[in-house]
Amino acid sequence: MFRSSVVDYINIKNVIFSSNIIVGDSNKIEMDSRIIAIQRQQEIFYGYEAPFENFPIFTEVIPIPPITEELHFQRFNADPVIKVGTINVLGFSTSTVLQVGNTKDIYLESRIHHLRQLNPQSKEEALTTFHHEI
């Protein structure tokens, strides 16, 4: 049985990078974000930066274990409406879903690779920095 979804008030500041707000039902949701974040001490852009295929994190298969348990349940929806009063959100990022409703199948994936390209340091400075980060 499908139900109607009703939200009185939604206040969301930011929705970015493959994120969605859904009020209502959906059969299937598939979302994917692949991000390379480069931090540099100097603002230099080469134009070819970093292809995704250079990093295994973007090509590795994520194993999804099968559901082997047998599920039995009975559903009784006394009210044909999913009712929500107020939703306040500061922000969503990288394959996030806010849904008021039903979803049959959902798959969300976010892969992020951070690169730091810093100027060379002396051996002593590098050891001091490493020591403080541990």
VOSE-765395 format. One record per residue: residue in one letter; x negated, y negated, z negated of N, C-alpha, C in turn. Coordinates in steps of 0.05 Angstrom, whole numbers, padded with zeros to 5 digits, always signed. Each point is the difference from the previous one (the first is absolute). Last residue first. Layout:
BEGIN
aXYZXYZXYZ ...
//
This chain:
BEGIN
i-01011-00258-00288+00006+00027-00010+00019+00000-00022 e-00039-00079+00045+00025+00011+00012+00007+00027-00011 h-00080-00048-00026+00024-00014-00010+00025+00012+00011 h-00085+00033+00030+00003+00006-00028+00026-00013-00011 f-00026-00020+00088+00010+00028-00002+00005+00007-00029 t-00040-00083+00017+00028+00000+00010+00012+00028-00003 t-00091-00009-00020+00016-00014-00020+00029+00000+00008 l-00061+00037+00061+00003+00017-00023+00017-00013-00022 a-00021-00052+00077+00018+00023+00007+00004+00018-00024 e-00062-00070-00008+00027-00011+00000+00020+00023+00006 e-00092+00022+00004+00008-00006-00027+00029-00010-00002 k-00040+00014+00085+00005+00026-00013+00010-00005-00029 s+00022-00076+00070-00025+00012-00010+00007+00025-00015 q+00067-00027+00076-00009-00010-00026-00027+00012-00006 p+00069-00020+00093-00020+00016-00015-00009-00014-00025 n+00098-00021+00037-00027-00006+00007-00019+00017-00016 l+00098+00038+00021-00013-00021-00016-00028-00004+00009 q+00097+00050+00023-00025-00006+00015-00012-00025-00013 r+00079+00080-00020-00014-00024-00010-00025-00003+00016 l+00101+00054+00011-00028-00002+00007-00011-00026-00012 h+00091+00073-00009-00012-00026-00006-00030+00001+00006 h+00095+00054+00030-00029+00003-00003-00011-00028-00004 i+00101+00057-00005-00014-00025-00001-00030+00006-00003 r+00105+00044+00023-00028+00006-00001-00016-00026+00002 s+00106+00044-00018-00016-00024+00000-00029+00008-00003 e+00109+00042+00018-00029+00004+00000-00014-00027+00001 l+00102+00058-00012-00014-00025-00002-00030+00005-00002 y+00102+00049+00023-00029+00005+00001-00013-00028+00000 i+00104+00054-00013-00016-00024-00002-00030+00008+00000 d+00113+00037+00017-00029+00005+00001-00015-00026-00001 k+00093-00004-00019-00003+00029+00002-00030+00007-00001 t+00053-00084-00047-00019+00007+00021-00003+00030+00001 n+00070-00085-00045-00009+00027+00002-00020+00003+00024 g+00020-00092-00063+00014+00018+00018-00013+00027+00000 v-00044-00092-00017+00024+00005-00015+00018+00016+00018 q-00111-00022+00000+00025+00009+00012+00022+00003-00020 l-00107-00035+00024+00020-00004-00020+00026+00007+00014 v-00108+00024+00023+00029-00001+00007+00015-00007-00026 t-00108-00005+00047+00017+00001-00024+00029-00002+00010 s-00095-00006+00045+00018+00023+00002+00017+00004-00025 t-00062-00078-00002-00011+00025+00011+00019+00024-00004 s+00030-00083-00057-00022+00001+00019-00007+00029+00008 f+00073-00077-00056-00005+00027+00009-00023-00001+00020 g+00040-00070-00085-00011+00007+00026-00003+00029+00005 l+00050-00049-00072-00021-00020+00007-00011+00007+00028 v+00102+00021-00040-00026+00012+00007-00020-00022+00008 n+00107+00024-00044-00021-00020+00002-00027+00014+00005 i+00114+00020+00002-00026+00011+00005-00019-00024+00003 t+00108+00022-00041-00022-00018+00008-00026+00016+00004 g+00088+00049-00006+00005-00028-00006-00022-00018+00012 v+00041+00096+00036-00023-00011-00013+00006-00029-00005 k+00053+00099+00032+00002-00029-00007-00024-00008-00016 i+00046+00079+00068-00024-00004-00015-00002-00030-00005 v+00092+00060+00021-00017-00023+00005-00025+00002-00018 p+00079+00060-00001-00010+00000+00028-00019-00023+00006 d+00022+00056-00094+00004-00026+00012-00012+00000+00028 a-00004+00078-00049+00025-00010-00011+00007-00027+00013 n-00059+00085+00031-00002-00029+00000+00027-00012-00008 f-00056+00097-00008+00026-00012-00003-00003-00030-00002 r-00058+00098+00027+00001-00029-00001+00029-00008-00003 q-00070+00089-00019+00027-00009+00008+00000-00030-00004 f-00083+00078+00019+00012-00022-00015+00028-00005+00010 h-00098+00063+00011+00029+00002+00000+00010-00023-00017 l-00098+00039+00052+00015-00021-00015+00030+00005+00003 e-00101+00054+00006+00028+00000+00010+00016-00019-00017 e-00110-00002+00021+00021+00005-00020+00028-00001+00014 t-00083-00022+00044+00006+00029-00001+00022+00007-00019 i-00046-00083+00063+00017+00004-00023+00009+00029+00000 p-00096-00037+00042+00029+00007+00006+00015+00002-00027 p-00086-00067+00017+00007+00027-00009+00030+00006+00005 i-00069-00064+00052+00025-00003-00014+00008+00028-00008 p-00097-00053+00032+00016+00024-00003+00026-00006-00016 i-00060-00063+00066+00009+00001-00028+00018+00025-00003 v-00083-00023+00071+00028+00009-00003+00006+00001-00030 e-00076-00065+00049+00005+00024-00015+00030+00006-00002 t-00039-00079+00041+00005+00022+00017+00006+00026-00015 f-00024-00087-00040+00023-00005+00018+00007+00023+00018 i-00074+00001-00062+00024-00005-00016+00024-00004+00018 p-00091+00009+00035+00016+00024-00004+00026-00004-00016 f-00052-00073+00064+00002+00007-00028+00019+00024-00004 n-00019-00042+00085-00027+00002-00012+00001+00009-00029 e+00078-00019+00057-00011+00027+00004-00028+00003-00012 f+00047-00086+00000+00011+00019-00020-00013+00028+00003 p-00053-00090+00030+00022+00017+00010+00008+00021-00021 a-00048-00098-00011-00001+00028-00010+00023+00016+00011 e-00042-00094+00037+00001+00006-00029-00002+00030-00007 y-00001-00063+00082+00004+00029+00002+00004+00012-00028 g-00016-00094+00009+00020+00006+00021+00006+00030+00003 y-00056-00058-00064-00014+00010+00024+00019+00007+00023 f-00006-00071-00088+00019+00019+00013-00013+00009+00026 i-00026-00051-00101-00009+00007+00026+00020+00021+00011 e-00021-00060-00091+00023+00003+00018-00009+00004+00028 q-00050+00030-00095+00000-00020+00021+00024+00005+00019 q-00009+00056-00073-00009-00025-00012-00001-00023+00020 r+00070+00084+00005-00027-00009+00008-00007-00025-00016 q+00075+00088+00010-00007-00023-00016-00029-00006+00006 i+00088+00058+00045-00029-00006+00001-00005-00025-00017 a+00077+00083+00019-00004-00026-00013-00030-00005-00002 i+00076+00065+00056-00029-00004-00005-00003-00028-00012 i+00089+00072+00011-00012-00026-00004-00030+00002-00004 r+00102+00048+00027-00029+00006+00001-00014-00027+00000 s+00105+00046-00020-00018-00024+00000-00028+00010+00001 d+00110+00037+00014-00028+00005+00002-00015-00026+00000 m+00104+00057-00012-00015-00025-00001-00030+00006-00002 e+00107+00044+00017-00028+00005+00003-00015-00026+00001 i+00104+00045-00024-00018-00023-00002-00028+00010+00002 k+00110+00035+00020-00029+00005-00001-00015-00026-00001 n+00096+00003-00009-00005+00029+00004-00030+00006-00004 s+00060-00080-00049-00018+00005+00023-00004+00030+00002 d+00069-00083-00052-00011+00027+00004-00018+00002+00024 g+00015-00092-00061+00016+00019+00016-00015+00026+00003 v-00048-00089-00012+00024+00003-00015+00019+00017+00017 i-00112-00022-00003+00023+00013+00013+00024+00000-00020 i-00106-00043+00022+00022-00001-00019+00025+00011+00015 n-00114+00011+00017+00028-00005+00008+00018-00001-00024 s-00112-00001+00043+00018+00004-00022+00028-00008+00008 s-00093-00007+00046+00016+00024+00004+00018+00006-00024 f-00056-00082-00005-00013+00025+00007+00018+00025-00001 i+00040-00081-00054-00020+00000+00020-00010+00028+00006 v+00071-00072-00057+00001+00027+00010-00020+00001+00023 n+00030-00071-00089-00017+00008+00022+00004+00030+00008 k+00058-00049-00065-00018-00021+00009-00015+00008+00025 i+00101+00026-00041-00026+00012+00007-00018-00022+00011 n+00102+00021-00047-00019-00022+00002-00028+00013+00003 i+00114+00025+00005-00028+00009+00004-00018-00024+00003 y+00109+00029-00034-00021-00020+00004-00027+00013+00002 d+00084+00051-00001+00010-00027-00004-00021-00021+00007 v+00016+00100+00042-00018-00014-00018+00010-00029-00002 v+00035+00105+00035+00007-00028-00004-00021-00012-00019 s+00027+00092+00067-00020-00012-00018+00006-00030-00001 s+00060+00097+00023-00007-00028+00007-00020-00010-00020 r+00008+00106+00025+00012-00021-00016-00008-00027+00011 f+00012+00111+00033-00015-00025+00000+00015-00020-00016 m-00004+00112-00003+00017-00024+00000-00018-00025+00000 
//
